[in-house]
């Protein structure tokens, strides 16, 4: 079954994503699966809506140090990853 959402990395997120994949391959795989299927599902301690200057973005905690910040285009079924890497 194909994923519900297409996940696309912004240029600045692509480099960080490769670092996350190298550091935690299993966590990166789980994160990608989550983003492809249920990117807007709230998961306590794992997914949260950001506030302030990052309002509109969601953050997925891959592990204790790595984060993915993204937003969802429901109409196009695309998840845009704006940041991936260590906690900024």
C-alpha positions in Angstrom: 0.0 0.0 0.0 1.5 3.4 -1.0 2.0 6.0 1.7 -0.6 8.6 2.3 1.8 11.5 2.2 4.9 12.3 0.1 7.7 13.5 2.3 10.0 16.2 0.8 13.1 17.7 2.4 14.0 21.3 2.0 17.6 21.8 0.9 18.7 22.8 4.4 17.0 19.8 5.9 18.5 17.2 3.6 22.0 17.5 5.1 20.6 17.1 8.6 18.5 14.2 7.6 21.5 12.2 6.4 23.2 12.9 9.8 20.1 11.7 11.6 19.9 8.5 9.4 23.6 7.8 10.1 23.3 8.4 13.8 19.9 6.5 14.4 18.8 4.5 11.4 16.0 2.8 13.2 14.7 6.1 14.6 14.9 7.7 11.1 13.0 4.8 9.6 10.2 5.1 12.2 10.1 8.9 11.7 9.7 8.5 7.9 7.0 6.0 8.4 5.1 8.3 10.8 5.5 11.3 8.4 4.2 9.2 5.5 1.1 7.9 7.3 0.0 10.1 10.3 2.1 13.3 10.3 -0.6 15.3 12.2 -1.3 12.7 14.9 -0.3 14.1 18.4 1.9 11.8 20.3 2.8 12.9 23.8 6.5 13.2 24.3 7.1 12.6 20.6 5.2 15.1 18.4 4.2 18.7 19.3 3.0 21.9 17.7 5.7 24.6 17.8 4.9 28.1 19.0 6.4 31.6 18.6 8.5 32.2 15.5 8.1 28.5 14.5 4.3 28.5 14.8 2.7 26.4 12.1 5.4 23.7 12.3 5.2 20.4 14.0 8.2 18.8 15.7 8.9 15.0 15.8 11.5 13.9 18.3 13.5 11.1 16.7 15.5 10.5 19.8 16.8 12.5 22.8 19.0 14.7 20.6 17.5 14.7 17.1 14.4 16.5 15.8 12.5 16.9 12.6 10.5 20.1 12.1 7.8 20.0 9.4 4.5 21.2 8.1 1.7 19.4 6.3 0.1 20.4 3.0 -3.1 18.5 3.3 -4.4 19.5 -0.2 -1.3 18.2 -2.0 -0.7 15.3 0.5 2.9 16.5 1.0 4.9 16.7 4.3 7.6 19.5 3.9 10.5 18.9 6.3 12.1 22.3 7.1 14.7 21.1 9.6 16.3 17.8 10.6 19.1 17.3 13.0 20.1 18.1 16.6 17.9 20.1 18.8 18.3 23.7 17.6 
